[in-house]
Amino acid sequence: MTKLKSQRTLVALTGAVALLAVAVKFVVAAFHHNRHLNKEIPGVDVRVNLSASEILKLADRVIAESKRVHDGVASVPVDKVSYQVIIALAELEARNFPLVQSCLFPRLVSTSEEVRKASSEAEWRIDLHVASCSEREDVYRVVKAFASRGEYVSTESESYVQSLVRDFERNGLGLTLARREEVQNLRTQMDKLSMEYIKNLNDDCTFLVFTKTDLDGLPSEFLQVLRP
């Protein structure tokens, strides 16, 4: 489906870049789990049969866990930050990746309008939370302090930390407060319009009527799946 485009087509503006970023960080987290922490990586176990209430509860759980981890990173004094502190962010994304997809996927495939609406609401909640995390100056200070020291355990860890710093600064950190608020207001408007656009696409029931002559030349396999 062409609707699967979207932090910005996970799906819509906060959706292909966001999904790609999460996927990349998932791979980085898996590498470090195996190489440095010797922990087991949870599988990408996406659930597609959740009810509307289960989707919203799962979204709230994802957000609560994310807030807990970000608060933990932010609480570390900048002169005591180590890579073990930073890797908590990658671990979080690895754990939450299948959970987030379980919340978002039903919006694209469920036959239940109630489930699709719940999934859209879940995406909106998660996107708002992700946006707020990307603008947390307290977390940015900790990550930036570690990046400034350059005490990386590998080239992969350096790439990951630098990508965190880059993402924070692309979201306005480092700008003046007034400019940052301006960026946030624009992003919020764009996210809202993107979500409305995707919802309208999902709910659209428009159809076109063609005669057999109009469809002359198309493969028979394609014609067989069309509704008479």
N, C-alpha and C positions, 0 to 999 in steps of 0.2 A: 504494500500500500504506500502511496506517495505521502500519506499522512505521517509515516514514520520518519519524518525529518525533524526534527526539532530538537546545551545551554546555549541552546538557542536553536531547532527541528529536532533532548531526551525525548524532547518532543516539543516543539515550538521554540520560542526564543530561548527559554532556559532549558530546553531540551537538547542538537547533534553534538555541539561542543561539550555540553555537560556530560552526556553519556560517554563520549570519547574520553574525557578527562578522568571520569570515574573508572573506566575500563583500564586505562593506562596505569592509574595508581593501584588498581587491583593487582595487576601483574607485578608492579614494583613491590607491593606489600607481600605478595606470595614469595617473591625472591628472597626478601629479607627474613620472612618467617622461617624459611627452610635453611638459609645460610647462616643467619646470626642468632635467631631465637629458637630454632628447632621446634617450632610449634606446628600444629596441624592446621592447614587452611580449610575453612569450611567450603563445601562444594557450592556451585551456583545452582541452588535448589529453588527455582522460581515456582511459586504456587499460583495456579491459574483458576482455582475453584473457590476462592474466598467469597464470603457473603459481603454485602455492603457494610455492615457493622464491623466485620472482621478487618476489612480493608482500612477503615478509619482508625480502628484500634491499633493496627500494625503501624500505620503512619505516625500515630502519636508516640508509639514505642520507639520507632526509629529516631524521631526528633528528640525525645527525652535522652536516649543513649548518646546521640551526637552532642547534645548540650553538655552532658556530664563529661564527656571526653574533652571537649573544647575548654570547659571550665578548668579541668585538671591541667591542661597544657598552659592555660593563661595564669594559673596560680604559681607556676615555677619561676623563681627569681631569674632574671636574665643572666646573672653571672654564674648560675648553677645549671643552666640548660645543657642537656646532652642529647645525642641522637636517639637514645632510648625514650626520651620525652617526645621527640618529633615523630618517631615511628608510630606512636599511638594514633596519630591522625591517619596514617596509611592502613593500620590494622582496622580502624573504625570503618573505613570505606570498603575494605575487603569483607568485613562482616555484614555490612549494611547493603552491599550491592544486590544480592538476591532478594533481600527484603524490600528494597525500594522498587525493584522490577515487579515484584509480586503485587505491589500497590498500583503500579502504573499500567501494566500490561492489560488488565481487564477493560480499561477504557477503550482499547482498540479492538477487542475481540468479543466482549461479552454480549449476549443477546438480551440481557436484562438492562432496562433503562436505569433502574435503581442502582445496579452495580456500576454501570458506566458513570453515573453522576457521582457516586461515592469515590470512584477511582480518580475522576477529575478533581474532586475536592481534595483528595489525598495528595495529588500532584501539586495542587496549589499550595497546600500547607507545607509540603516538603520543599518546594522551590523557594517559598518565602524564608524558611529556616536556612536553607543553603545560602541564600543571598545574604541573610544576616550574619552567618558564620564567615562569609567571604569578606565581610567588612569589620570584623572584630579586631580593633586596634590592639587589644591586650594579647591576643594570640599572635598577631603579626609581629609585635615587639619581641616575643620569645623566639619565633622562627627567624626573624631578622638577626637577632643577637647570635644565634647559633651559626647562621650563614656567614656572618661577618668574621667569625673565628676560623671558619674553614676546616673544622675538625671532622672531616668526613671519613667514614669507614670504607667507602668504595666509590667508584665513579658513578655507580647507580644511585647511591645515597646523595651524592652531590647534585645529580640531575634532579632528583625528587625534591630536595630542599629548595633548589633554585626555582623549580616550577611553582612551589608554594609561594615563594616571595613574589614571583612574577604575577601570579594570579591575584594575590592580595593587592599589589600595586596597580594592576589593571582595573581593580574594582574601586580605586580611588584613594587607597591608603597612601600617604605621602603627599596628598593634596591638602590645601587649606580646608577648614571645616565647611566654609560656605560652598566651595566647589564640590566637595564630597556630597553635601546634601543635594546639590543640583543634579549630580550624577545619579544618586539614589532615587530621586523623584522621577527622572527619565526612565530608569530601569524598571521601576515599579509600574509605570504606565505601559511600557513595552511588554512586560510580562503579562499584565492583565489582558492586553489586546491579543497577545499570542494565545493565551488560554481560551479566550472567547472564540478566536478563529478556529482552533482545533475542535472545540465543542460544536460549533456550527457545522463543521465538516462531518463530524460523527453523526449528528442528528439530521443531516440533510437527506431527504427522501426523493429528491428530484429525479425524474427519469425522462428519457426521450423515446419517441415512437418512430420506428423506421419500417419501411416496407422491405420485402424480400429483394426488390430491385435495388433499393438503396444499399443493401449489404452485399450485393453481388461482388464476388471476387475474394471475400473473406474466407478463411479456412473453415471447413465443416465442423471441426472440433469446437471452434469458438462459437459458431452459430448454435450448436447443440446446448450450450450452457445458458443461452439467453432465455429470458422469460417471455413466453408467447403473449 
